[in-house]
Amino acid sequence: MNKLTAEVARRHHCDLKSFQDNPKIGLSLKEELYLQALEIALPILEQQERGDGWIKWGGGLDPADQYDIIAYRIIPEQPTNQNGEQ
């Protein structure tokens, strides 16, 4: 199985958007779901590609209430000992 990269995701996203915008072609349900998955995955793939850990916030469901969000990053949970120390 090939690994999905940001470059491949961008290309597929662009292709599917052009089909979606063309009333003569349109998208199947499977393609529509794939497009939605690419829209979720693409910022994370781009984050990995840049290696900086930050993802530009494009709006939507707020990941942190009561704050103005411009970017975020996913921090893996760190194991701690019984005293709560890392």
LOMIFI-855830 format. One record per atom (N, C-alpha, C): residue number from 1; atom name; y, z, x. Coordinates in steps of 0.2 Angstrom, whole numbers. Each point is the difference from the previous one (the first is absolute). Layout:
+-----+----+-------+-------+-------+
:   k :  a :     v :     w :     u :
+-----+----+-------+-------+-------+
: NUM : CA :     Y :     Z :     X :
...
+-----+----+-------+-------+-------+
***
This chain:
+-----+----+-------+-------+-------+
:   k :  a :     v :     w :     u :
+-----+----+-------+-------+-------+
:   1 :  N :    -6 :     0 :     4 :
:   1 : CA :     6 :     0 :    -4 :
:   1 :  C :     6 :     0 :     4 :
:   2 :  N :     5 :    -4 :    -1 :
:   2 : CA :     6 :    -1 :     4 :
:   2 :  C :     5 :     6 :    -2 :
:   3 :  N :     4 :     2 :     4 :
:   3 : CA :     5 :     6 :    -1 :
:   3 :  C :     6 :    -4 :    -3 :
:   4 :  N :     3 :     3 :    -5 :
:   4 : CA :     6 :    -2 :    -3 :
:   4 :  C :     6 :     2 :     5 :
:   5 :  N :     4 :    -5 :     2 :
:   5 : CA :     5 :     1 :     4 :
:   5 :  C :     7 :    -1 :    -4 :
:   6 :  N :     5 :     3 :     2 :
:   6 : CA :     7 :    -1 :    -3 :
:   6 :  C :     1 :    -8 :    -1 :
:   7 :  N :    -1 :    -4 :     5 :
:   7 : CA :     1 :    -7 :     0 :
:   7 :  C :    -4 :    -3 :    -5 :
:   8 :  N :    -6 :     1 :    -1 :
:   8 : CA :    -4 :    -3 :    -5 :
:   8 :  C :     2 :     3 :    -7 :
:   9 :  N :     1 :     6 :     0 :
:   9 : CA :     3 :     3 :    -7 :
:   9 :  C :     6 :    -4 :    -2 :
:  10 :  N :     5 :    -1 :     5 :
:  10 : CA :     6 :    -3 :    -2 :
:  10 :  C :    -1 :    -7 :    -2 :
:  11 :  N :    -5 :    -4 :     3 :
:  11 : CA :    -1 :    -7 :    -2 :
:  11 :  C :    -3 :     0 :    -7 :
:  12 :  N :    -5 :     4 :    -1 :
:  12 : CA :    -4 :     0 :    -7 :
:  12 :  C :     5 :     2 :    -5 :
:  13 :  N :     5 :     5 :     1 :
:  13 : CA :     4 :     2 :    -4 :
:  13 :  C :     5 :    -5 :    -2 :
:  14 :  N :     3 :    -4 :     5 :
:  14 : CA :     4 :    -6 :    -1 :
:  14 :  C :    -3 :    -5 :    -4 :
:  15 :  N :    -6 :    -2 :     1 :
:  15 : CA :    -4 :    -5 :    -3 :
:  15 :  C :    -1 :     2 :    -8 :
:  16 :  N :    -2 :     6 :    -1 :
:  16 : CA :    -1 :     3 :    -7 :
:  16 :  C :     6 :     0 :    -4 :
:  17 :  N :     6 :     2 :     3 :
:  17 : CA :     6 :     0 :    -3 :
:  17 :  C :     2 :    -7 :    -2 :
:  18 :  N :    -1 :    -5 :     4 :
:  18 : CA :     2 :    -6 :    -2 :
:  18 :  C :    -4 :    -3 :    -5 :
:  19 :  N :    -7 :     2 :    -1 :
:  19 : CA :    -4 :    -2 :    -5 :
:  19 :  C :     2 :     3 :    -7 :
:  20 :  N :     2 :     7 :     1 :
:  20 : CA :     2 :     4 :    -6 :
:  20 :  C :     6 :    -3 :    -3 :
:  21 :  N :     5 :    -2 :     4 :
:  21 : CA :     6 :    -3 :    -2 :
:  21 :  C :     0 :    -7 :    -3 :
:  22 :  N :    -5 :    -3 :     1 :
:  22 : CA :    -1 :    -7 :    -2 :
:  22 :  C :    -4 :     0 :    -7 :
:  23 :  N :     3 :    -2 :    -5 :
:  23 : CA :    -3 :     1 :    -7 :
:  23 :  C :    -6 :    -5 :    -1 :
:  24 :  N :     0 :    -5 :     4 :
:  24 : CA :    -6 :    -5 :     0 :
:  24 :  C :    -6 :     3 :     3 :
:  25 :  N :     1 :     5 :     5 :
:  25 : CA :    -6 :     2 :     4 :
:  25 :  C :    -2 :     7 :    -3 :
:  26 :  N :     5 :     5 :     1 :
:  26 : CA :    -2 :     7 :    -2 :
:  26 :  C :    -5 :     3 :     4 :
:  27 :  N :    -2 :     7 :    -2 :
:  27 : CA :    -5 :     3 :     4 :
:  27 :  C :    -5 :     3 :    -5 :
:  28 :  N :    -6 :     0 :     3 :
:  28 : CA :    -6 :     3 :    -4 :
:  28 :  C :     1 :     8 :     0 :
:  29 :  N :    -3 :     3 :    -4 :
:  29 : CA :     0 :     8 :     0 :
:  29 :  C :    -2 :     2 :     7 :
:  30 :  N :    -5 :    -3 :     3 :
:  30 : CA :    -2 :     3 :     7 :
:  30 :  C :     5 :    -1 :     5 :
:  31 :  N :     4 :    -6 :     0 :
:  31 : CA :     5 :    -2 :     4 :
:  31 :  C :     6 :     5 :    -1 :
:  32 :  N :     1 :     1 :    -6 :
:  32 : CA :     6 :     5 :    -2 :
:  32 :  C :    -1 :     7 :     3 :
:  33 :  N :    -7 :     2 :    -1 :
:  33 : CA :    -1 :     7 :     3 :
:  33 :  C :     0 :     0 :     8 :
:  34 :  N :    -2 :    -6 :     3 :
:  34 : CA :     0 :     0 :     7 :
:  34 :  C :     8 :     0 :     2 :
:  35 :  N :     4 :    -4 :    -3 :
:  35 : CA :     7 :     0 :     1 :
:  35 :  C :     3 :     7 :     0 :
:  36 :  N :    -2 :     4 :    -5 :
:  36 : CA :     2 :     7 :    -1 :
:  36 :  C :    -2 :     4 :     6 :
:  37 :  N :    -6 :    -1 :     2 :
:  37 : CA :    -3 :     4 :     6 :
:  37 :  C :     3 :    -2 :     6 :
:  38 :  N :     2 :    -6 :     1 :
:  38 : CA :     4 :    -2 :     6 :
:  38 :  C :     7 :     3 :     0 :
:  39 :  N :     3 :     1 :    -6 :
:  39 : CA :     7 :     3 :     0 :
:  39 :  C :    -1 :     7 :     2 :
:  40 :  N :    -5 :     3 :    -1 :
:  40 : CA :    -1 :     7 :     2 :
:  40 :  C :    -2 :     1 :     7 :
:  41 :  N :    -4 :    -5 :     2 :
:  41 : CA :    -3 :     1 :     7 :
:  41 :  C :     5 :    -3 :     5 :
:  42 :  N :     4 :    -5 :    -1 :
:  42 : CA :     4 :    -3 :     5 :
:  42 :  C :     5 :     5 :     3 :
:  43 :  N :     4 :     4 :    -3 :
:  43 : CA :     4 :     5 :     4 :
:  43 :  C :    -4 :     4 :     5 :
:  44 :  N :    -6 :     2 :    -2 :
:  44 : CA :    -4 :     4 :     5 :
:  44 :  C :    -3 :    -4 :     6 :
:  45 :  N :    -2 :    -6 :    -2 :
:  45 : CA :    -2 :    -5 :     6 :
:  45 :  C :     6 :    -1 :     4 :
:  46 :  N :     6 :    -1 :    -2 :
:  46 : CA :     6 :    -1 :     4 :
:  46 :  C :     1 :     6 :     4 :
:  47 :  N :     0 :     6 :    -3 :
:  47 : CA :     1 :     6 :     4 :
:  47 :  C :    -5 :     0 :     6 :
:  48 :  N :    -6 :    -1 :    -1 :
:  48 : CA :    -5 :     0 :     5 :
:  48 :  C :     1 :    -5 :     5 :
:  49 :  N :     3 :    -6 :    -2 :
:  49 : CA :     2 :    -5 :     5 :
:  49 :  C :     5 :     2 :     4 :
:  50 :  N :     5 :     3 :    -3 :
:  50 : CA :     6 :     3 :     4 :
:  50 :  C :    -2 :     6 :     5 :
:  51 :  N :    -4 :     4 :    -3 :
:  51 : CA :    -2 :     6 :     4 :
:  51 :  C :     5 :     5 :     0 :
:  52 :  N :     5 :     0 :    -5 :
:  52 : CA :     5 :     5 :     0 :
:  52 :  C :    -2 :     5 :    -5 :
:  53 :  N :    -4 :    -1 :    -5 :
:  53 : CA :    -2 :     5 :    -4 :
:  53 :  C :     4 :     1 :    -7 :
:  54 :  N :     6 :    -4 :     0 :
:  54 : CA :     4 :     0 :    -6 :
:  54 :  C :     0 :    -6 :    -4 :
:  55 :  N :     0 :     1 :    -7 :
:  55 : CA :    -1 :    -5 :    -4 :
:  55 :  C :     7 :     0 :    -4 :
:  56 :  N :     3 :    -6 :    -1 :
:  56 : CA :     6 :    -1 :    -4 :
:  56 :  C :    -1 :     2 :    -7 :
:  57 :  N :     4 :     4 :    -3 :
:  57 : CA :    -1 :     1 :    -7 :
:  57 :  C :     3 :    -5 :    -5 :
:  58 :  N :    -4 :    -3 :    -4 :
:  58 : CA :     3 :    -5 :    -4 :
:  58 :  C :     1 :     2 :    -7 :
:  59 :  N :     0 :     6 :    -2 :
:  59 : CA :     1 :     3 :    -6 :
:  59 :  C :    -7 :     1 :    -4 :
:  60 :  N :     1 :     2 :    -6 :
:  60 : CA :    -6 :     2 :    -4 :
:  60 :  C :    -1 :     7 :    -1 :
:  61 :  N :    -6 :     2 :    -1 :
:  61 : CA :    -2 :     7 :    -1 :
:  61 :  C :     2 :     4 :     7 :
:  62 :  N :     4 :     5 :    -1 :
:  62 : CA :     3 :     4 :     5 :
:  62 :  C :    -5 :     4 :     4 :
:  63 :  N :    -2 :    -1 :     6 :
:  63 : CA :    -5 :     4 :     4 :
:  63 :  C :     2 :     7 :     1 :
:  64 :  N :     7 :     2 :     0 :
:  64 : CA :     3 :     6 :     1 :
:  64 :  C :     5 :     2 :    -5 :
:  65 :  N :    -1 :     4 :    -5 :
:  65 : CA :     5 :     1 :    -5 :
:  65 :  C :     7 :     3 :     3 :
:  66 :  N :     5 :    -2 :    -3 :
:  66 : CA :     7 :     3 :     1 :
:  66 :  C :     3 :    -2 :     7 :
:  67 :  N :    -3 :    -6 :     3 :
:  67 : CA :     3 :    -2 :     7 :
:  67 :  C :     1 :    -7 :    -1 :
:  68 :  N :     5 :    -3 :     4 :
:  68 : CA :     2 :    -7 :     1 :
:  68 :  C :    -5 :    -3 :     5 :
:  69 :  N :    -5 :    -4 :    -2 :
:  69 : CA :    -5 :    -3 :     5 :
:  69 :  C :     2 :    -7 :     2 :
:  70 :  N :     0 :    -1 :     7 :
:  70 : CA :     1 :    -6 :     2 :
:  70 :  C :    -6 :    -3 :     4 :
:  71 :  N :    -4 :     5 :     2 :
:  71 : CA :    -6 :    -2 :     4 :
:  71 :  C :    -5 :     6 :     0 :
:  72 :  N :    -6 :    -1 :     1 :
:  72 : CA :    -5 :     6 :     0 :
:  72 :  C :    -5 :    -2 :     5 :
:  73 :  N :    -4 :     5 :     2 :
:  73 : CA :    -6 :    -2 :     4 :
:  73 :  C :    -6 :     5 :    -3 :
:  74 :  N :    -6 :    -3 :     2 :
:  74 : CA :    -6 :     4 :    -2 :
:  74 :  C :    -2 :     4 :     6 :
:  75 :  N :    -1 :     7 :    -1 :
:  75 : CA :    -2 :     4 :     5 :
:  75 :  C :    -7 :     3 :    -2 :
:  76 :  N :    -5 :    -2 :     5 :
:  76 : CA :    -6 :     3 :    -2 :
:  76 :  C :    -1 :     7 :     0 :
:  77 :  N :    -4 :     3 :    -4 :
:  77 : CA :     0 :     8 :     0 :
:  77 :  C :    -3 :     2 :     7 :
:  78 :  N :     3 :     5 :     3 :
:  78 : CA :    -3 :     3 :     6 :
:  78 :  C :    -4 :     6 :    -1 :
:  79 :  N :    -6 :     0 :     3 :
:  79 : CA :    -4 :     6 :    -1 :
:  79 :  C :     3 :     6 :     3 :
:  80 :  N :    -1 :     6 :    -3 :
:  80 : CA :     3 :     6 :     2 :
:  80 :  C :    -5 :     5 :     0 :
:  81 :  N :     1 :     5 :     4 :
:  81 : CA :    -4 :     6 :     1 :
:  81 :  C :     1 :     5 :    -6 :
:  82 :  N :    -4 :     5 :     1 :
:  82 : CA :     0 :     5 :    -6 :
:  82 :  C :     7 :     4 :     0 :
:  83 :  N :     4 :    -1 :     5 :
:  83 : CA :     7 :     3 :     0 :
:  83 :  C :     5 :    -5 :    -2 :
:  84 :  N :    -2 :    -6 :    -2 :
:  84 : CA :     5 :    -5 :    -2 :
:  84 :  C :     3 :    -4 :     5 :
:  85 :  N :    -2 :     1 :     6 :
:  85 : CA :     2 :    -3 :     6 :
:  85 :  C :    -4 :    -7 :     2 :
:  86 :  N :     4 :    -4 :     3 :
:  86 : CA :    -4 :    -7 :     2 :
:  86 :  C :    -3 :     1 :     6 :
+-----+----+-------+-------+-------+
***
